[in-house]
Structures are given as C-alpha cells and as structure tokens.
C-alpha cells in the first residue's frame, strides 16, 4: 500500500531513520524508534520516509550488483583518433581505464551497510542487541564496539541472564533460562533461529514482510504475525505456547499443520502432542518472556476469544501456504468465517476483518463471537470510543459469562489507558468484581483497581488495593509490579 507523506513534520525520529537502516542506532534509541514505528497510530511521515529510503537502497544495491560493461580503452581511442585528426597520447587509455575503475568503486561504496533485508550477507554480519542483562558467551563487538550477536554463531547465556536481539525491525527474540541459540539470515528478508537449549520468546510484527522460522530437534515452527514462547527440555522435546497469531508446524516424521493462538502443544520424538487450552493466567505469565515490543501485541489478546483450541489443519508438505484473502460473504460457515476474521486481526488487516464481520452480523446480528471480534477490530483500528461502546453493549446484552467478563474488562482498560477516564474505569472494574467474583480475570481486575486509584491520586486506597492483591496472589503475574509500586509510595511519603 502506498502511503501519503502528508504535510511536513518535525518528528524527531526522521533524522535517525538512515542510521536505523544501517544498524548504527544505539540500543535505547533504536528500541524507542521501533516502538514508534510499530504503534497502531505510527507516524505517517516516518513510515513514508523509511519506505523511500528502503526503495533507494534497493535501487543502489541492484545497480551495484550489475557487472560493469566491457571497456577496451586503447581500442576505442585508436578508432577515434583518425577522425579527430590528432595522435593519441600514451597516458589517455591508462587514465580512462582508471576512471572506469573509480566509477565502479564509487558504485560499491554507495551501497548502504546494515541489517536491512537484502541479499544474504557474508560471514561478517551481526545483529545489534536491544537489551542484555547478565552475561553471554559468543557475542562480538559491533561497529561501535557495543556487543552484537554474530550471524550463525552460537550465543550461550549465563544463568540468570536475559538477551534481546532484533535481526530485523519487525523481528525480535528474547532468550533466558540459560539458553543457547544461533540466528542467521537465509534470504532477502527471512531469518532462521536454531534453539539448542533454554527458552526463547519470539515476536514477528503483524503484517511484516519478513519471514521467521524456529528450528528445533524434532521439527520447526514458521511464524505469521505471531508472538510465541518455546522452552526446550533436556531430551529435546519443545513446549510451545502460542499467545497470538498463527504457526505453521513441521514435525519430524509427521505431516505439516497450522495452529492458531491461543494454544499450546509439545513437539518431540514421538511427533506433536495434542493441542491444549492456554488460560489467561498462564498466558499472562508467559508474556514476560517476550521482547518488550511484543508484549503489547499479545496483551490479553487471548481473552477476546475464550474458545477451546481448534483442531490443527493438516497441510501436505508440497502445498504452498495460502494467503490471507478474505472470502466473499456466504462462501464459508460461521466458524470458518470467524476463524478467518481472527487471522486477519492477528495480521492487523483490520479493514478486511471488519468487512467480513459486518457482512456476517448483517445476517446474524446476535452472534456474540462476531460482536466481540468486531469490538476488537474497532480497538485495533484506533477507535477507542466506538470499541468501548461495542464492548459494553456485549457485556450487557449477549454472550456467555466468559465473553461478558472479557468485554467489560476490555471496556475498563480502554477507559483507563486510552480515554483517560480512571473514574469510569474504576466503575467497570468494581462491576466486574460484583458480577464475576470467581471470574477468569479476577487477578487482573484486582491489580487494575490499584492502577485506577493511582491515576486518581487516591494513594491510600491504591496502597490498600496493592496489599490486597499481594495477599490474594503472592506469586501473581503482577506481584513484582505491585511490590515496586508499594515501595515507591513509601519512599515518596504518599498517604
């Protein structure tokens, strides 16, 4: 899609885009720029400028790859000399040959360096770190002496260490639990990761043109707009938790198949294990294993569906992967249509998903699953007011208890974080506690109550809510954040 550059802008990131493409941006600023480009309302001027720089790079790279035309300087000047009526000095052919060599050298030097997708790079390629806590063996100095992950070199983490690397602006990997891995480029815009031990969390930005595959002892996983976490056991069996998106699974000795999140499975010597549901609490704990920018994509996304894991879709190995093309209305049943809408939303193709859902709701206006997905589409499309109203209508009028709970929860989050209305958010979360005292989201509700009080400046009630959360969930997913907030309240003397 071609984007309109719009009016001139003074966005401070514009001057850093070339360094970003060349891989020369320092990690803190690089991470901030990636979040700026990945946001739902990303700066159109930056996106347009980045696309223009990439096109220019491809033109220069293609021009430099062409072999220079043959140039026989002495023969050409010998043919011209009789017509011009003078004798050719001996140094002219030498000078001409030198000029041709200089032109070729200039073309080579004009090709930008860096990690932008292009032809496979040589042995010297490396990928910059976004974060490193603790120590890791196998790193090498980068262009500015900062540590980098070498292409195709094994990186081993020390106990307690955590590492985050981005081989491409749309691909990020976080490793911990004493993990060891290698990552390399296998094509113009395709990356492969081989996990040897430990745990990795991987995130591929929805709608990205890059490819991402994870190689395991007993199979492989290929991502499509996906956030997932994989832990490798001592026997080589992999535990896979798919938080959002879709994975194409290739199992050693078995047929290929596709799975959609949220779900979990194992991949071992005996083939893939059965799909199992991934609860909200389990998924919330695994989100911390993802790179930071992947967490917002997977944030409670599984709560919108509350569906049991779907059976895997078999796919013969020779078959190419089909694209995400929305079918015509009436082309498939309700379950298949909603599954396709979920895939479109996971890939951030919001307009296509809304068209599909609107056509379905015109015939089935009371379908709670479709109404939930349409509210998700409004939220992902950047319309928080319409999304909140759609969630509230569903919470009052349709769906089962799990869907009503999830819809009311999402409405409260929108009030708190997108609409700047913590008082109304507090009302939503209080209503959740009354209506669903044993609901799936009771732990999240308990924590967000404290966040509402903090936003309102009611520090006494915020302290009490945080203490209640820690009393009820001492090992909860937000326990550390609750302790940090209590310490900050104490240090600043807020009562």
Secondary structure, DSSP 8 states (H G I E B T S, - for coil): ------S----TTGGGHHHHHTT-S-HHHHHHHHHHHHSTT--HHHHHHHHHHHHHHHHHHHHHHS------HHHHHHHHHHHHTS---HHHHHHHHHHHHHHHHHHHHTS--SSSS-S---TT-EEEEEEEES-EETEEE-TTS-EEEETT--EEE-TT-EEEEEEETTEEEEEEEEEEEEEEEEETTEEEEEEEEEEEEEEE-TT-S-EEEEEETTEEEEEEEEEEEEEE-TTS-EEEEEEEEEEEEEETTS-EEEEESSEEEEEETTEE---B---HHHHHHHHTTS-HHHHHHHTTGGGGT-------EEE-TTS---------TTSS-HHHHHHHHHHHHHTT-HHHHHHHHHHHHHH-TT-HHHHHHHHHHHHHTT-HHHHHHHHHHHHHHSS-HHHHHHHHHHHHHIIIIIS--HHHHHHHHHHHHHH-TT-TTHHHHHHHHHHHHHHHT-HHHHHHHHHHHHHH-TT-TTHHHHHHHHHHHHHTT--
